[in-house]
């Protein structure tokens, strides 16, 4: 079952002409400190967002994704930052009040509207990850996003999953911080509530960056086997494109990866993001593996037909006319054409008489046999 987003089909793993849906996650990477903005010639987060959208469009992604939240609805005051941010956030500056950091990473509704309009102008899909009910309603009712992405922290939040599903739009759901029991429960909810045909489950490891040993792409195979009616994808937090290429080869219909203009910028997600040139390579390599996957039908391709002279054909050693052919008289060599040494042909050759003298090693042809 295909999911259609702005005339772009995603899904149907067994359809050869269906490319996967590629997402560059800008997230909150456009919200920079003043010195980092100055480095790229920008004065506001909105200008940074526009530059990133331009770069993502040039790279060839299908969509850019942001994050939508109100800190007061997301972060309980006094909660410590996640462990992965120990290396990406200045502990002396932010440890005492992680809530203030989250508040500083909000994108205003006004800027989100401008970002969505800019994406429409540039011909690239805009959508976002909502983290609260208010942001969900804003994205749905004001911007009218074509789909939603739910972060891994929602994979155990069945209240919120149901709330977003009621908007009637496709949902991409990351499954980090979750086990198989909970995934089964999510699928049950989706089937019962009637949104399973609009759901894409993303394999994900919630660590930034993710080391190869923790990626576990084989989980995709587990999902596909256990839930054949559900579509699956991959949220990639690794530092290169190897895992994404592998996921597409397995059958992922959606891949996403964080994107930044500079991995050294200060902020929680830059270190696990691709820079512009690597974003282009990521997209190009994904499209190349899709082309390389090719057909499900094994046959001699048109280009191979021009190289059939590489095959070996039957050659017969010197023999007298009337000799009964046996296997010891035959060799196989590259002759350019002739009789292929397949069983069906061998049955028609061995035991038959030679109808002429063969004076030297000669490619065997049907007119030499009685």
C-alpha positions as CSV (number, residue, x, y, z in Angstrom):
1,X,0.0,0.0,0.0
2,X,1.5,3.3,-1.1
3,X,1.4,6.4,1.1
4,X,1.2,9.6,-1.0
5,X,2.7,12.8,0.2
6,X,2.4,15.8,-2.1
7,X,2.2,13.5,-5.1
8,X,5.3,11.6,-3.9
9,X,4.6,7.9,-3.3
10,X,6.4,6.2,-0.5
11,X,6.0,2.6,0.4
12,X,5.5,-0.7,-1.4
13,X,8.8,-2.3,-0.9
14,X,8.3,-4.8,-3.8
15,X,7.7,-2.2,-6.4
16,X,10.8,-1.6,-8.5
17,X,10.1,2.0,-9.5
18,X,9.3,3.3,-6.0
19,X,12.2,5.3,-4.6
20,X,12.5,5.8,-0.9
21,X,11.5,9.0,0.8
22,X,14.7,10.9,1.8
23,X,14.5,13.4,4.7
24,X,17.1,15.9,5.8
25,X,16.4,16.7,9.4
26,X,17.3,20.3,10.2
27,X,15.6,19.9,13.5
28,X,16.9,22.7,15.7
29,X,20.3,23.0,13.9
30,X,19.2,26.3,12.4
31,X,19.2,27.9,15.9
32,X,22.8,29.0,16.4
33,X,24.7,31.2,18.7
34,X,25.7,34.6,17.3
35,X,29.3,33.7,16.5
36,X,28.3,30.6,14.6
37,X,25.6,32.5,12.6
38,X,28.2,35.2,11.8
39,X,30.5,32.5,10.4
40,X,28.0,31.7,7.7
41,X,26.8,35.3,7.1
42,X,23.5,35.0,8.8
43,X,21.9,37.2,11.4
44,X,18.9,35.2,12.5
45,X,17.8,31.5,12.8
46,X,15.4,32.1,10.0
47,X,18.2,33.1,7.6
48,X,20.1,30.0,8.7
49,X,17.0,27.9,8.0
50,X,16.7,29.3,4.5
51,X,20.3,28.6,3.8
52,X,19.9,25.0,5.0
53,X,16.7,24.5,2.9
54,X,18.6,25.8,-0.2
55,X,21.4,23.3,0.5
56,X,19.0,20.4,1.1
57,X,17.1,21.2,-2.1
58,X,20.4,21.2,-4.0
59,X,21.3,17.9,-2.5
60,X,18.1,16.3,-3.8
61,X,16.3,15.3,-0.7
62,X,12.5,15.0,-0.8
63,X,11.8,16.8,2.4
64,X,13.2,18.9,5.3
65,X,12.1,18.3,8.8
66,X,12.1,20.6,11.8
67,X,11.0,20.3,15.4
68,X,8.0,22.0,16.9
69,X,7.6,22.4,20.6
70,X,6.8,24.7,23.5
71,X,9.4,24.1,26.3
72,X,6.7,24.5,29.0
73,X,4.8,21.6,27.4
74,X,7.8,19.4,26.8
75,X,10.5,19.7,29.5
76,X,9.8,19.4,33.2
77,X,11.9,22.0,35.0
78,X,14.9,20.6,36.8
79,X,15.3,17.5,34.6
80,X,18.9,16.8,33.6
81,X,20.0,16.7,30.0
82,X,20.4,13.4,28.2
83,X,23.7,11.6,28.5
84,X,24.6,12.0,24.9
85,X,24.6,15.8,25.2
86,X,27.4,15.7,27.8
87,X,29.9,16.1,24.9
88,X,27.7,18.4,22.8
89,X,26.5,21.0,25.3
90,X,28.8,23.1,27.5
91,X,28.2,21.6,30.9
92,X,29.3,24.7,32.8
93,X,26.8,26.8,30.9
94,X,23.7,24.6,30.7
95,X,23.9,21.8,33.3
96,X,22.1,23.9,36.0
97,X,19.0,24.7,33.8
98,X,18.4,22.3,30.9
99,X,14.9,23.8,30.6
100,X,16.4,27.2,29.6
101,X,18.4,25.4,26.8
102,X,15.3,23.7,25.5
103,X,13.4,27.1,25.6
104,X,16.2,28.7,23.6
105,X,15.8,26.1,20.8
106,X,12.1,26.8,20.2
107,X,11.2,28.0,16.6
108,X,8.5,30.6,16.8
109,X,5.2,29.9,15.0
110,X,5.8,33.0,12.9
111,X,9.2,31.6,11.7
112,X,7.7,28.1,11.1
113,X,5.1,29.7,8.8
114,X,7.8,31.5,6.9
115,X,9.9,28.4,6.7
116,X,7.0,26.4,5.3
117,X,6.3,29.1,2.8
118,X,9.9,29.2,1.7
119,X,9.9,25.4,1.3
120,X,6.8,25.6,-0.9
121,X,8.5,28.3,-3.0
122,X,11.6,26.1,-3.4
123,X,9.6,23.0,-4.2
124,X,10.7,20.9,-1.2
125,X,8.3,19.3,1.3
126,X,8.2,20.9,4.8
127,X,7.1,19.0,7.9
128,X,8.0,18.8,11.5
129,X,8.2,16.7,14.7
130,X,5.7,17.9,17.2
131,X,6.4,17.3,20.8
132,X,3.1,18.5,22.4
133,X,-0.6,18.9,21.6
134,X,-0.4,22.6,20.9
135,X,2.4,22.2,18.4
136,X,0.5,19.3,16.7
137,X,-2.6,21.5,16.3
138,X,-0.5,24.4,14.9
139,X,1.2,22.2,12.3
140,X,-2.1,20.6,11.3
141,X,-4.4,23.6,11.4
142,X,-2.2,26.5,10.5
143,X,0.6,25.1,8.3
144,X,-1.3,22.0,7.1
145,X,1.7,19.8,7.0
146,X,1.3,16.7,4.7
147,X,2.6,14.3,7.4
148,X,3.9,14.0,10.9
149,X,7.1,12.6,12.4
150,X,7.0,11.3,16.0
151,X,10.3,11.0,17.9
152,X,11.4,7.9,19.7
153,X,10.5,9.5,23.0
154,X,6.8,9.1,21.9
155,X,7.1,5.4,21.1
156,X,5.8,4.6,24.6
157,X,3.4,7.6,24.6
158,X,0.3,5.9,23.3
159,X,-1.8,8.9,24.3
160,X,0.1,11.2,22.0
161,X,0.3,8.7,19.2
162,X,-3.5,8.4,19.2
163,X,-3.9,12.2,19.3
164,X,-1.6,12.8,16.2
165,X,-3.2,9.8,14.4
166,X,-6.6,11.5,14.7
167,X,-5.4,14.2,12.3
168,X,-5.7,11.6,9.5
169,X,-2.2,12.2,8.0
170,X,0.7,9.8,7.5
171,X,2.9,9.3,10.5
172,X,6.6,8.4,10.7
173,X,7.4,6.9,14.1
174,X,10.9,6.3,15.3
175,X,11.3,3.3,17.6
176,X,14.4,4.1,19.6
177,X,14.1,3.5,23.4
178,X,11.5,0.8,22.6
179,X,11.4,-3.0,22.6
180,X,9.5,-5.4,20.5
181,X,6.6,-5.7,22.9
182,X,5.9,-2.0,22.6
183,X,6.2,-2.1,18.8
184,X,3.6,-4.8,18.7
185,X,1.3,-2.7,20.9
186,X,1.8,0.3,18.6
187,X,0.8,-1.8,15.6
188,X,-2.2,-3.1,17.4
189,X,-3.3,0.5,18.1
190,X,-2.7,1.4,14.5
191,X,-4.8,-1.5,13.2
192,X,-7.6,-1.0,15.7
193,X,-7.8,2.8,15.2
194,X,-7.5,2.5,11.4
195,X,-4.2,4.3,10.7
196,X,-2.0,1.3,10.0
197,X,-2.0,2.1,6.3
198,X,-0.6,5.6,7.0
199,X,2.1,4.5,9.4
200,X,5.8,4.0,8.8
201,X,7.8,2.5,11.6
202,X,11.5,3.7,11.6
203,X,14.2,1.6,13.1
204,X,16.3,3.9,15.3
205,X,18.9,3.9,18.0
206,X,18.6,6.9,20.3
207,X,22.2,7.8,20.7
208,X,23.9,10.7,18.9
209,X,26.0,9.7,17.1
210,X,25.3,6.0,16.9
211,X,28.2,3.6,16.6
212,X,27.8,0.9,13.9
213,X,27.6,-1.9,16.5
214,X,24.4,-0.3,17.9
215,X,22.5,0.3,14.7
216,X,20.9,-3.1,14.3
217,X,19.6,-2.9,10.8
218,X,18.4,-6.5,11.0
219,X,15.6,-5.2,13.1
220,X,14.1,-4.1,9.8
221,X,13.9,-7.7,8.7
222,X,12.2,-8.6,12.0
223,X,9.6,-5.9,11.4
224,X,9.0,-6.9,7.8
225,X,8.5,-10.5,8.8
226,X,6.2,-9.9,11.7
227,X,4.2,-7.0,10.3
228,X,3.9,-7.5,6.5
229,X,1.1,-5.0,6.2
230,X,3.2,-2.1,7.7
231,X,5.8,0.1,6.0
232,X,9.2,0.5,7.5
233,X,12.1,2.9,7.3
234,X,15.3,4.0,9.1
235,X,16.2,7.1,11.2
236,X,20.0,7.2,10.9
237,X,22.1,8.8,13.6
238,X,25.4,7.3,12.5
239,X,28.3,9.5,11.1
240,X,28.4,8.3,7.5
241,X,26.0,6.9,4.9
242,X,26.8,3.1,5.2
243,X,23.8,2.3,7.4
244,X,21.3,4.2,5.3
245,X,22.5,2.4,2.1
246,X,22.1,-0.9,3.9
247,X,18.6,0.0,5.1
248,X,17.5,0.9,1.6
249,X,19.0,-2.4,0.3
250,X,17.0,-4.3,3.0
251,X,13.8,-2.5,1.9
252,X,13.4,0.8,3.9
253,X,10.9,3.1,2.3
254,X,12.0,6.2,4.3
255,X,15.4,7.3,5.5
256,X,16.2,10.4,7.5
257,X,19.4,12.0,8.8
258,X,20.3,15.1,10.7
259,X,21.8,17.9,8.6
260,X,24.0,20.9,9.6
261,X,26.1,23.5,7.9
262,X,29.0,22.8,10.3
263,X,29.5,19.8,12.6
264,X,31.5,22.0,14.9
265,X,28.7,24.4,15.7
266,X,27.5,24.5,19.3
267,X,24.3,22.6,19.9
268,X,22.9,19.1,20.7
269,X,22.6,17.6,17.3
270,X,25.4,19.0,15.1
271,X,28.0,16.3,15.9
272,X,25.7,13.6,14.6
273,X,24.7,15.5,11.5
274,X,25.9,15.5,7.9
275,X,27.4,18.6,6.4
276,X,26.4,19.9,3.0
277,X,28.8,17.9,0.8
278,X,28.2,14.7,2.6
279,X,24.5,15.3,2.4
280,X,24.8,15.3,-1.3
281,X,26.9,12.1,-1.3
282,X,24.3,10.5,1.1
283,X,21.4,11.2,-1.3
284,X,23.4,10.2,-4.4
285,X,24.6,6.9,-2.8
286,X,21.0,6.1,-1.7
287,X,19.7,6.7,-5.3
288,X,22.5,4.6,-6.7
289,X,21.8,1.7,-4.4
290,X,18.1,1.9,-5.5
291,X,19.2,1.7,-9.1
292,X,21.5,-1.1,-8.3
293,X,18.8,-3.1,-6.6
294,X,17.1,-3.2,-10.0
295,X,14.7,-5.9,-11.0
296,X,13.3,-8.8,-9.0
297,X,13.4,-10.9,-12.2
298,X,16.6,-12.8,-13.0
299,X,17.3,-12.7,-16.7
300,X,20.0,-11.8,-19.3
301,X,20.0,-8.1,-19.5
302,X,20.1,-6.1,-22.7
303,X,23.7,-5.0,-22.0
304,X,24.7,-8.6,-21.3
305,X,23.5,-9.8,-24.6
306,X,26.2,-7.7,-26.3
307,X,28.8,-9.7,-24.2
308,X,27.6,-13.2,-24.8
309,X,30.8,-13.9,-26.7
310,X,32.4,-14.2,-23.3
311,X,30.6,-17.5,-22.8
312,X,32.3,-20.8,-23.4
313,X,31.1,-23.1,-26.2
314,X,31.8,-26.7,-27.3
315,X,35.0,-27.5,-29.2
316,X,35.8,-30.9,-30.6
317,X,39.2,-32.5,-31.0
318,X,40.3,-34.1,-34.3
319,X,38.0,-37.0,-35.3
320,X,37.3,-39.3,-38.2
321,X,34.0,-39.1,-40.0
322,X,31.5,-41.6,-38.5
323,X,33.0,-41.4,-35.0
324,X,30.6,-41.6,-32.1
325,X,31.0,-38.5,-30.0
326,X,31.8,-39.0,-26.3
327,X,32.5,-36.5,-23.5
328,X,36.3,-37.0,-23.7
329,X,36.4,-35.6,-27.3
330,X,34.8,-32.3,-26.2
331,X,36.4,-29.2,-24.7
332,X,34.8,-25.8,-23.7
333,X,36.4,-22.6,-24.9
334,X,35.6,-19.0,-25.7
335,X,34.8,-19.2,-29.5
336,X,32.4,-16.3,-29.9
337,X,29.4,-18.5,-30.7
338,X,28.4,-22.0,-31.2
339,X,26.8,-24.7,-29.1
340,X,26.6,-23.9,-25.4
341,X,27.7,-26.8,-23.1
342,X,24.3,-27.0,-21.3
343,X,22.8,-30.4,-20.4
344,X,20.0,-30.0,-23.0
345,X,22.6,-29.6,-25.8
346,X,25.0,-32.3,-24.5
347,X,22.1,-34.8,-24.7
348,X,21.8,-34.0,-28.4
349,X,25.5,-34.2,-29.0
350,X,27.0,-37.1,-27.0
351,X,26.3,-40.5,-28.7
352,X,25.8,-38.9,-32.1
353,X,28.1,-39.5,-35.2
354,X,30.4,-36.9,-36.7
355,X,29.4,-36.5,-40.4
356,X,32.8,-35.2,-41.6
357,X,36.5,-35.5,-40.8
358,X,37.7,-33.1,-38.1
359,X,41.4,-32.4,-38.7
360,X,42.1,-29.9,-35.9
361,X,40.6,-28.5,-32.8
362,X,37.3,-27.0,-34.1
363,X,34.3,-25.2,-32.7
364,X,31.4,-27.7,-32.8
365,X,28.4,-26.8,-34.9
366,X,25.1,-28.6,-35.4
367,X,25.8,-29.2,-39.1
368,X,28.8,-31.4,-38.1
369,X,26.5,-33.9,-36.4
370,X,24.3,-36.6,-38.0
